[in-house]
Amino acid sequence: MSDNTATDTSAAEHQAQSPALEAWRMFRRNIPALFGVVLLTLIIGATLYGTLFYSGDPFDIVWAPHEPPGVTPEFPLGTDYLGRDIIAGMLTGGGPTLAVGAVAAAITMVIGIAMGALAGYYGGWVDNLLMRVTEFFQVLPALLFAMVLVTLLSPTLFTIAFAIGVVSWPQTARLTRAEFLKIKNLEYVTAARAIGARDKRIIWTVILPNALPPLIVSATLTVGVAILFEAGLSFLGLGDPNVMSWGLMIGANREYILDAWWPVTFPGLAIFFTVFAVSLIGDGLNDAFNPKLRER
């Protein structure tokens, strides 16, 4: 009995000392999250390596306009309003779409974490000032503000990602601030101050690593939001006309949707499944990092 008790205690201590392993164990048990990982992996794999098996320039006019899917064997998904191959556009356009989502999410996290960390750690007038700035950006119409930025900076993939990141960071800032307010007075932070650690070290190496779990979940979900944002801007004609993306395919064919559904439907489905997969992964990470669910 004593040996079993010692073994159980050792296992419990090991789990308590390995929150990352415990989170991974929880994530592996989440079937929808694993399905999201598989689905997103397939989508990324298709965008990275699909052109090796199905070559073609997505801007080339290869057939008659609005050829329905399944009619011509060379173009299984049909052609768009100019006669461009839908499959070539899907395979080539996935990379820029995912890149915009990832870069926009990175910009969102950098700005949001910096603002929230400084506000939550220092408090006082610093908190008041940074939160007023956050509220200013939060009340601005996000889509309209992004449209203005893209128009002023010219529509390129980077400016689109930058515009999305600039209008999306307030929620991340508030979440980071809340985590810092909760953590900054805990014992290990007080101990770091007592041994003479500077504020910069405490913020970025002591508090932030312990505030990361909800921020990782937020970053994952931000990727999906950014992809939808890029599609919306492209739908309004503000996408980069020189780079094929799923959003650009939808935007270019939007005027003909009543006559030809396929040039809009197929890239729309690609965006839907990508955002769906990212959302499943985000929900799985949220459950994995939630300590209330670890005893289940």
Backbone hydrogen bonds in HBPLUS format (Angstrom, degrees):
<---DONOR---> <-ACCEPTOR-->    atom                        ^
c    i                          cat <-CA-CA->   ^        H-A-AA   ^      H-
h    n   atom  resd res      DA  || num        DHA   H-A  angle D-A-AA Bond
n    s   type  num  typ     dist DA aas  dist angle  dist       angle   num
A0005-THR N   A0001-MET O   2.87 MM   4  6.09 157.5  1.92 147.8 154.6     1
A0006-ALA N   A0002-SER O   2.86 MM   4  6.06 156.2  1.92 145.3 151.7     2
A0007-THR N   A0003-ASP O   2.88 MM   4  6.13 154.0  1.95 146.8 154.3     3
A0008-ASP N   A0004-ASN O   2.89 MM   4  6.14 163.4  1.91 152.9 156.7     4
A0009-THR N   A0005-THR O   2.89 MM   4  6.08 157.5  1.94 147.0 153.7     5
A0010-SER N   A0006-ALA O   2.89 MM   4  6.07 156.6  1.94 145.3 151.7     6
A0011-ALA N   A0007-THR O   2.90 MM   4  6.15 157.0  1.96 149.2 155.6     7
A0012-ALA N   A0008-ASP O   2.88 MM   4  6.08 157.9  1.93 147.2 153.5     8
A0013-GLU N   A0009-THR O   2.86 MM   4  6.10 157.5  1.91 148.4 154.6     9
A0014-HIS N   A0010-SER O   2.90 MM   4  6.09 152.7  1.97 144.1 151.9    10
A0015-GLN N   A0011-ALA O   2.96 MM   4  6.22 158.8  2.01 150.3 155.1    11
A0016-ALA N   A0012-ALA O   2.88 MM   4  6.09 157.3  1.93 147.0 154.0    12
A0017-GLN N   A0013-GLU O   2.92 MM   4  6.08 140.1  2.08 141.6 152.0    13
A0018-SER N   A0015-GLN O   3.09 MM   3  5.05 154.7  2.16 100.4 108.4    14
A0022-GLU N   A0018-SER O   3.01 MM   4  6.27 155.7  2.07 151.6 159.2    15
A0023-ALA N   A0019-PRO O   2.84 MM   4  6.01 153.2  1.92 143.5 150.6    16
A0024-TRP N   A0020-ALA O   2.92 MM   4  6.17 151.7  2.00 143.4 151.4    17
A0025-ARG N   A0021-LEU O   2.90 MM   4  6.15 150.0  1.99 143.0 151.2    18
A0026-MET N   A0022-GLU O   3.01 MM   4  6.31 157.0  2.07 146.7 152.3    19
A0027-PHE N   A0023-ALA O   2.88 MM   4  6.12 155.5  1.94 146.6 153.9    20
A0028-ARG N   A0024-TRP O   2.93 MM   4  6.12 157.6  1.98 149.2 154.2    21
A0029-ARG N   A0026-MET O   3.19 MM   3  5.30 134.3  2.41  97.1 109.2    22
A0030-ASN N   A0027-PHE O   3.03 MM   3  5.22 157.4  2.08 107.4 114.7    23
A0034-LEU N   A0030-ASN O   3.05 MM   4  6.37 157.2  2.10 153.0 159.7    24
A0035-PHE N   A0031-ILE O   2.89 MM   4  6.14 155.2  1.95 154.8 162.3    25
A0036-GLY N   A0032-PRO O   2.89 MM   4  6.18 148.5  1.99 143.1 151.8    26
A0037-VAL N   A0033-ALA O   2.95 MM   4  6.33 148.4  2.06 145.4 153.9    27
A0038-VAL N   A0034-LEU O   2.97 MM   4  6.27 162.7  2.00 151.5 155.3    28
A0039-LEU N   A0035-PHE O   2.86 MM   4  6.05 165.8  1.88 152.3 156.6    29
A0040-LEU N   A0036-GLY O   2.87 MM   4  5.97 165.6  1.89 148.5 152.8    30
A0041-THR N   A0037-VAL O   2.87 MM   4  5.98 152.8  1.95 144.9 153.1    31
A0042-LEU N   A0038-VAL O   2.95 MM   4  6.22 155.1  2.02 149.1 155.4    32
A0043-ILE N   A0039-LEU O   3.01 MM   4  6.30 156.2  2.06 148.0 154.7    33
A0044-ILE N   A0040-LEU O   2.88 MM   4  6.08 167.9  1.90 153.0 156.1    34
A0045-GLY N   A0041-THR O   2.81 MM   4  5.90 157.8  1.86 145.5 152.7    35
A0046-ALA N   A0042-LEU O   2.89 MM   4  6.05 152.4  1.97 144.0 150.9    36
A0047-THR N   A0043-ILE O   3.04 MM   4  6.32 155.7  2.10 148.3 154.6    37
A0048-LEU N   A0044-ILE O   2.93 MM   4  6.10 145.8  2.05 147.4 157.0    38
A0049-TYR N   A0045-GLY O   2.87 MM   4  5.79 165.0  1.89 150.7 154.9    39
A0050-GLY N   A0046-ALA O   2.79 MM   4  4.55 134.0  2.00 122.9 130.1    40
A0052-LEU N   A0049-TYR O   3.07 MM   3  5.47 150.0  2.17 108.1 117.2    41
A0053-PHE N   A0050-GLY O   3.06 MM   3  5.58 145.9  2.18 111.7 120.3    42
A0054-TYR N   A0050-GLY O   2.94 MM   4  6.12 139.5  2.11 146.1 158.7    43
A0060-ASP N   A0057-ASP O   3.08 MM   3  5.41 160.1  2.12 113.1 119.3    44
A0062-VAL N   A0083-GLY O   2.91 MM  21  5.91 143.4  2.04 148.1 148.6    45
A0063-TRP N   A0083-GLY O   3.21 MM  20  4.93 150.1  2.30 137.3 142.5    46
A0066-HIS N   A0080-ASP O   2.83 MM  14  5.03 167.2  1.85 132.9 136.0    47
A0079-THR N   A0067-GLU O   3.02 MM  12  5.05 145.0  2.14 132.2 139.9    48
A0070-GLY N   A0076-PRO O   2.87 MM   6  4.96 132.1  2.10 120.3 135.3    49
A0075-PHE N   A0072-THR O   2.99 MM   3  5.54 149.0  2.09 117.3 126.1    50
A0078-GLY N   A0075-PHE O   2.93 MM   3  5.20 161.7  1.96 115.8 121.2    51
A0086-ILE N   A0078-GLY O   3.18 MM   8  5.96 167.9  2.19 155.7 152.0    52
A0080-ASP N   A0084-ARG O   3.05 MM   4  5.43 142.6  2.19 135.3 146.4    53
A0083-GLY N   A0080-ASP O   3.09 MM   3  5.15 151.0  2.18 103.4 112.4    54
A0089-GLY N   A0085-ASP O   3.21 MM   4  6.45 154.3  2.28 140.8 147.8    55
A0090-MET N   A0086-ILE O   2.85 MM   4  6.14 151.6  1.93 150.6 159.2    56
A0091-LEU N   A0087-ILE O   2.93 MM   4  6.15 168.6  1.95 160.8 161.8    57
A0092-THR N   A0088-ALA O   3.01 MM   4  6.00 161.0  2.05 144.9 150.8    58
A0093-GLY N   A0089-GLY O   2.76 MM   4  5.45 150.1  1.85 138.1 147.5    59
A0097-THR N   A0093-GLY O   3.30 MM   4  6.37 159.9  2.34 145.4 151.3    60
A0098-LEU N   A0094-GLY O   2.94 MM   4  6.13 168.6  1.96 157.1 159.7    61
A0099-ALA N   A0095-GLY O   2.84 MM   4  5.99 154.9  1.90 152.7 161.0    62
A0100-VAL N   A0096-PRO O   2.91 MM   4  6.05 158.5  1.96 148.2 152.6    63
A0101-GLY N   A0097-THR O   3.15 MM   4  6.42 159.0  2.19 145.8 151.3    64
A0102-ALA N   A0098-LEU O   2.93 MM   4  6.18 159.4  1.98 150.2 155.4    65
A0103-VAL N   A0099-ALA O   2.89 MM   4  6.01 171.5  1.89 156.4 158.9    66
A0104-ALA N   A0100-VAL O   2.90 MM   4  5.85 161.7  1.93 146.4 152.4    67
A0105-ALA N   A0101-GLY O   3.00 MM   4  6.06 154.1  2.07 139.4 146.8    68
A0106-ALA N   A0102-ALA O   2.94 MM   4  6.19 151.7  2.02 144.3 152.3    69
A0107-ILE N   A0103-VAL O   2.93 MM   4  6.22 161.3  1.96 154.2 158.4    70
A0108-THR N   A0104-ALA O   2.91 MM   4  6.09 159.4  1.95 147.3 153.6    71
A0109-MET N   A0105-ALA O   2.92 MM   4  6.13 158.5  1.97 148.2 153.4    72
A0110-VAL N   A0106-ALA O   2.94 MM   4  6.14 161.9  1.97 151.9 156.8    73
A0111-ILE N   A0107-ILE O   3.07 MM   4  6.20 177.8  2.07 155.7 156.4    74
A0112-GLY N   A0108-THR O   2.86 MM   4  5.82 161.4  1.89 148.3 154.1    75
A0113-ILE N   A0109-MET O   2.81 MM   4  5.62 163.0  1.84 143.2 148.8    76
A0114-ALA N   A0110-VAL O   3.11 MM   4  6.07 160.8  2.15 141.1 147.0    77
A0115-MET N   A0111-ILE O   2.99 MM   4  6.15 171.1  2.00 156.3 158.8    78
A0116-GLY N   A0112-GLY O   2.89 MM   4  5.91 166.0  1.91 148.6 153.4    79
A0117-ALA N   A0113-ILE O   2.78 MM   4  5.66 157.7  1.83 145.6 152.3    80
A0118-LEU N   A0114-ALA O   3.20 MM   4  6.24 168.4  2.21 146.1 149.1    81
A0119-ALA N   A0115-MET O   3.04 MM   4  6.15 160.7  2.08 147.3 153.4    82
A0120-GLY N   A0116-GLY O   2.87 MM   4  5.89 164.6  1.89 147.6 152.3    83
A0121-TYR N   A0117-ALA O   2.95 MM   4  5.91 153.8  2.02 144.0 151.3    84
A0122-TYR N   A0118-LEU O   3.13 MM   4  5.94 166.2  2.15 143.3 147.3    85
A0123-GLY N   A0119-ALA O   3.06 MM   4  5.49 146.6  2.18 131.2 141.4    86
A0127-ASP N   A0123-GLY O   3.15 MM   4  4.49 161.4  2.19 104.2 107.1    87
A0128-ASN N   A0124-GLY O   3.02 MM   4  6.35 164.4  2.05 152.6 157.1    88
A0129-LEU N   A0125-TRP O   2.89 MM   4  5.97 164.4  1.92 146.1 150.2    89
A0130-LEU N   A0126-VAL O   2.99 MM   4  6.11 174.5  1.99 153.9 155.8    90
A0131-MET N   A0127-ASP O   2.91 MM   4  5.91 154.9  1.97 149.3 156.6    91
A0132-ARG N   A0128-ASN O   3.01 MM   4  6.12 143.1  2.15 140.6 149.8    92
A0133-VAL N   A0129-LEU O   3.07 MM   4  6.41 155.6  2.13 148.6 155.1    93
A0134-THR N   A0130-LEU O   2.91 MM   4  6.13 153.6  1.98 140.1 148.1    94
A0135-GLU N   A0131-MET O   2.87 MM   4  6.03 157.4  1.93 141.5 147.2    95
A0136-PHE N   A0132-ARG O   2.95 MM   4  6.17 148.6  2.05 142.4 151.0    96
A0137-PHE N   A0133-VAL O   3.13 MM   4  6.51 159.4  2.18 152.1 155.6    97
A0138-GLN N   A0134-THR O   2.88 MM   4  6.05 145.1  2.00 144.6 155.9    98
A0139-VAL N   A0135-GLU O   3.04 MM   4  6.18 147.1  2.15 149.3 153.8    99
A0145-PHE N   A0141-PRO O   2.86 MM   4  6.00 165.5  1.88 162.9 167.5   100
A0146-ALA N   A0142-ALA O   2.90 MM   4  6.07 160.5  1.94 151.3 156.9   101
A0147-MET N   A0143-LEU O   2.92 MM   4  6.11 153.7  1.99 146.1 153.5   102
A0148-VAL N   A0144-LEU O   3.01 MM   4  6.30 154.3  2.08 147.4 153.7   103
A0149-LEU N   A0145-PHE O   3.02 MM   4  6.31 162.8  2.05 151.6 155.7   104
A0150-VAL N   A0146-ALA O   2.93 MM   4  6.12 166.9  1.95 154.2 157.6   105
A0151-THR N   A0147-MET O   2.95 MM   4  6.06 157.1  2.01 145.5 152.2   106
A0152-LEU N   A0148-VAL O   2.93 MM   4  6.12 158.2  1.97 150.7 156.5   107
A0153-LEU N   A0149-LEU O   2.91 MM   4  6.00 157.0  1.96 151.1 157.4   108
A0154-SER N   A0150-VAL O   2.91 MM   4  5.53 118.8  2.29 138.8 150.1   109
A0160-ILE N   A0156-THR O   2.91 MM   4  6.08 156.0  1.97 153.1 160.0   110
A0161-ALA N   A0157-LEU O   2.95 MM   4  6.17 163.2  1.98 147.6 152.2   111
A0162-PHE N   A0158-PHE O   2.72 MM   4  5.92 157.9  1.77 152.1 159.4   112
A0163-ALA N   A0159-THR O   2.83 MM   4  5.92 159.7  1.87 143.2 148.6   113
A0164-ILE N   A0160-ILE O   2.99 MM   4  6.22 160.9  2.02 150.3 155.3   114
A0165-GLY N   A0161-ALA O   2.92 MM   4  6.11 160.5  1.96 148.2 153.8   115
A0166-VAL N   A0162-PHE O   2.90 MM   4  6.09 156.4  1.96 151.8 158.0   116
A0167-VAL N   A0163-ALA O   3.20 MM   4  6.41 148.7  2.30 145.1 151.9   117
A0168-SER N   A0165-GLY O   3.29 MM   3  5.17 149.4  2.39  96.7 105.6   118
A0172-THR N   A0169-TRP O   3.03 MM   3  5.31 117.4  2.44 109.3 124.6   119
A0173-ALA N   A0169-TRP O   2.99 MM   4  6.24 156.0  2.05 158.8 166.6   120
A0174-ARG N   A0170-PRO O   3.01 MM   4  6.30 158.4  2.06 152.0 156.6   121
A0175-LEU N   A0171-GLN O   3.05 MM   4  6.27 157.5  2.10 146.1 152.4   122
A0176-THR N   A0172-THR O   2.88 MM   4  6.07 161.9  1.91 151.3 156.2   123
A0177-ARG N   A0173-ALA O   2.91 MM   4  6.06 162.5  1.94 149.4 154.5   124
A0178-ALA N   A0174-ARG O   3.01 MM   4  6.20 159.0  2.06 145.3 150.5   125
A0179-GLU N   A0175-LEU O   3.10 MM   4  6.37 155.7  2.16 147.1 153.2   126
A0180-PHE N   A0176-THR O   2.94 MM   4  6.20 159.7  1.99 155.1 160.6   127
A0181-LEU N   A0177-ARG O   2.90 MM   4  6.13 158.2  1.95 152.9 158.8   128
A0182-LYS N   A0178-ALA O   3.14 MM   4  6.29 144.6  2.28 138.4 147.5   129
A0183-ILE N   A0179-GLU O   3.00 MM   4  6.16 142.7  2.14 144.3 154.3   130
A0184-LYS N   A0180-PHE O   2.89 MM   4  5.56 165.5  1.92 152.7 155.2   131
A0186-LEU N   A0183-ILE O   2.94 MM   3  5.50 168.6  1.96 130.4 130.8   132
A0189-VAL N   A0186-LEU O   3.21 MM   3  5.55 129.3  2.48 104.7 117.4   133
A0190-THR N   A0186-LEU O   3.05 MM   4  6.35 160.1  2.09 154.1 160.4   134
A0191-ALA N   A0187-GLU O   2.82 MM   4  6.08 151.6  1.90 150.2 158.7   135
A0192-ALA N   A0188-TYR O   3.11 MM   4  6.21 146.6  2.22 130.9 138.9   136
A0193-ARG N   A0189-VAL O   3.07 MM   4  6.42 152.1  2.15 147.6 154.6   137
A0194-ALA N   A0190-THR O   2.95 MM   4  6.20 152.4  2.03 144.1 152.2   138
A0195-ILE N   A0191-ALA O   3.14 MM   4  6.42 141.5  2.30 146.1 154.0   139
A0197-ALA N   A0192-ALA O   3.04 MM   5  5.54 156.5  2.10 162.9 157.1   140
A0196-GLY N   A0193-ARG O   2.98 MM   3  5.23 158.8  2.03 109.7 115.1   141
A0202-ILE N   A0198-ARG O   2.96 MM   4  6.26 162.4  1.99 156.8 162.4   142
A0203-ILE N   A0199-ASP O   2.84 MM   4  6.00 165.3  1.86 158.7 161.9   143
A0204-TRP N   A0200-LYS O   3.14 MM   4  6.23 176.3  2.14 151.7 152.9   144
A0205-THR N   A0201-ARG O   2.90 MM   4  5.43 152.4  1.98 141.8 148.9   145
A0206-VAL N   A0202-ILE O   3.21 MM   4  4.76 139.5  2.38 112.3 120.6   146
A0207-ILE N   A0202-ILE O   2.85 MM   5  6.11 162.8  1.88 173.4 177.3   147
A0208-LEU N   A0203-ILE O   3.05 MM   5  6.02 154.8  2.12 145.9 153.7   148
A0210-ASN N   A0207-ILE O   2.98 MM   3  5.47 128.1  2.26 112.7 126.2   149
A0211-ALA N   A0207-ILE O   3.08 MM   4  6.32 121.5  2.43 143.0 158.2   150
A0211-ALA N   A0208-LEU O   2.89 MM   3  4.90 143.0  2.02 103.1 115.1   151
A0215-LEU N   A0212-LEU O   2.82 MM   3  4.93 115.9  2.24 105.5 123.7   152
A0216-ILE N   A0212-LEU O   2.74 MM   4  5.90 148.9  1.84 167.2 176.3   153
A0217-VAL N   A0213-PRO O   3.27 MM   4  6.57 159.3  2.31 150.7 155.3   154
A0218-SER N   A0214-PRO O   2.98 MM   4  6.20 157.8  2.03 141.4 147.8   155
A0219-ALA N   A0215-LEU O   2.84 MM   4  6.06 153.7  1.91 145.4 152.3   156
A0220-THR N   A0216-ILE O   3.02 MM   4  6.26 157.2  2.08 148.2 153.7   157
A0221-LEU N   A0217-VAL O   3.11 MM   4  6.42 163.1  2.14 154.3 157.8   158
A0222-THR N   A0218-SER O   2.90 MM   4  6.04 144.1  2.03 143.8 154.7   159
A0223-VAL N   A0219-ALA O   3.22 MM   4  6.52 140.2  2.39 144.9 152.6   160
A0225-VAL N   A0221-LEU O   3.16 MM   4  6.52 160.4  2.20 150.1 155.5   161
A0226-ALA N   A0222-THR O   2.85 MM   4  6.01 157.4  1.90 150.0 156.1   162
A0227-ILE N   A0223-VAL O   3.02 MM   4  6.29 151.8  2.10 147.8 154.9   163
A0228-LEU N   A0224-GLY O   3.14 MM   4  6.43 160.5  2.18 149.3 153.8   164
A0229-PHE N   A0225-VAL O   2.88 MM   4  6.10 150.1  1.97 145.2 154.7   165
A0230-GLU N   A0226-ALA O   2.86 MM   4  6.11 159.2  1.90 150.7 155.0   166
A0231-ALA N   A0227-ILE O   3.06 MM   4  6.31 155.7  2.12 144.7 151.2   167
A0232-GLY N   A0228-LEU O   2.91 MM   4  6.18 151.3  2.00 145.1 153.2   168
A0233-LEU N   A0229-PHE O   2.93 MM   4  6.27 159.1  1.98 155.2 160.0   169
A0234-SER N   A0230-GLU O   2.96 MM   4  6.14 161.2  2.00 148.5 154.0   170
A0235-PHE N   A0231-ALA O   2.82 MM   4  5.95 148.8  1.91 142.8 152.2   171
A0236-LEU N   A0232-GLY O   3.13 MM   4  6.37 139.1  2.30 139.0 148.8   172
A0236-LEU N   A0233-LEU O   3.15 MM   3  5.14 127.0  2.44  93.2 106.7   173
A0238-LEU N   A0233-LEU O   2.85 MM   5  5.18 160.6  1.88 148.7 145.0   174
A0237-GLY N   A0234-SER O   2.92 MM   3  4.94 159.1  1.96 106.3 111.0   175
A0243-VAL N   A0240-ASP O   3.34 MM   3  5.71 168.7  2.35 113.5 116.8   176
A0249-MET N   A0245-SER O   3.00 MM   4  6.31 154.0  2.07 150.5 157.3   177
A0250-ILE N   A0246-TRP O   3.11 MM   4  6.41 156.9  2.17 147.6 153.1   178
A0251-GLY N   A0247-GLY O   2.87 MM   4  6.10 166.2  1.89 152.7 157.0   179
A0252-ALA N   A0248-LEU O   2.83 MM   4  5.88 160.6  1.87 151.3 155.9   180
A0253-ASN N   A0249-MET O   3.27 MM   4  6.28 143.8  2.41 137.3 145.2   181
A0256-TYR N   A0253-ASN O   3.11 MM   3  5.58 154.6  2.17 113.5 121.1   182
A0259-ASP N   A0256-TYR O   3.05 MM   3  5.41 137.6  2.24 107.3 119.0   183
A0260-ALA N   A0256-TYR O   2.80 MM   4  5.89 157.6  1.85 163.3 171.1   184
A0264-VAL N   A0261-TRP O   3.29 MM   3  5.83 143.5  2.43 111.9 121.3   185
A0265-THR N   A0261-TRP O   2.90 MM   4  5.91 159.0  1.94 154.4 161.0   186
A0266-PHE N   A0262-TRP O   3.25 MM   4  5.89 173.3  2.26 144.2 145.7   187
A0268-GLY N   A0264-VAL O   3.06 MM   4  6.00 144.6  2.19 139.4 150.3   188
A0269-LEU N   A0265-THR O   2.79 MM   4  6.02 149.6  1.88 151.6 159.4   189
A0270-ALA N   A0266-PHE O   3.04 MM   4  6.31 151.7  2.12 144.9 152.9   190
A0271-ILE N   A0267-PRO O   2.99 MM   4  6.25 157.1  2.04 147.1 152.1   191
A0272-PHE N   A0268-GLY O   2.90 MM   4  6.14 158.4  1.95 145.4 152.1   192
A0273-PHE N   A0269-LEU O   2.89 MM   4  6.10 170.9  1.90 156.2 156.9   193
A0274-THR N   A0270-ALA O   3.03 MM   4  6.13 151.6  2.12 142.5 150.7   194
A0275-VAL N   A0271-ILE O   2.94 MM   4  6.11 172.9  1.95 157.5 159.0   195
A0276-PHE N   A0272-PHE O   2.81 MM   4  5.92 153.5  1.88 148.1 157.0   196
A0277-ALA N   A0273-PHE O   2.90 MM   4  5.98 155.6  1.96 139.7 145.5   197
A0278-VAL N   A0274-THR O   2.97 MM   4  6.25 162.9  2.00 151.6 156.2   198
A0279-SER N   A0275-VAL O   2.88 MM   4  6.03 153.6  1.95 145.5 153.0   199
A0280-LEU N   A0276-PHE O   3.00 MM   4  6.26 154.1  2.07 146.7 153.2   200
A0281-ILE N   A0277-ALA O   3.02 MM   4  6.31 159.1  2.07 150.1 155.6   201
A0282-GLY N   A0278-VAL O   2.86 MM   4  6.08 157.4  1.91 147.5 154.3   202
A0283-ASP N   A0279-SER O   2.89 MM   4  6.11 158.5  1.93 149.6 154.8   203
A0284-GLY N   A0280-LEU O   2.94 MM   4  6.14 153.2  2.01 143.6 151.4   204
A0285-LEU N   A0281-ILE O   2.87 MM   4  6.15 155.0  1.93 151.3 157.8   205
A0286-ASN N   A0282-GLY O   2.93 MM   4  6.13 153.9  2.00 144.6 152.3   206
A0287-ASP N   A0283-ASP O   2.99 MM   4  6.27 157.2  2.05 147.1 152.3   207
A0288-ALA N   A0284-GLY O   2.89 MM   4  6.07 153.0  1.97 143.5 151.9   208
A0289-PHE N   A0285-LEU O   2.91 MM   4  6.04 154.0  1.98 151.6 156.5   209
A0290-ASN N   A0287-ASP O   3.31 MM   3  5.14 153.3  2.39  95.5 103.2   210
A0293-LEU N   A0290-ASN O   3.09 MM   3  5.78 159.7  2.14 120.4 125.9   211
A0294-ARG N   A0291-PRO O   3.35 MM   3  5.31 159.2  2.40 101.0 107.0   212
A0296-ARG N   A0293-LEU O   3.28 MM   3  5.67 164.1  2.30 110.1 114.8   213
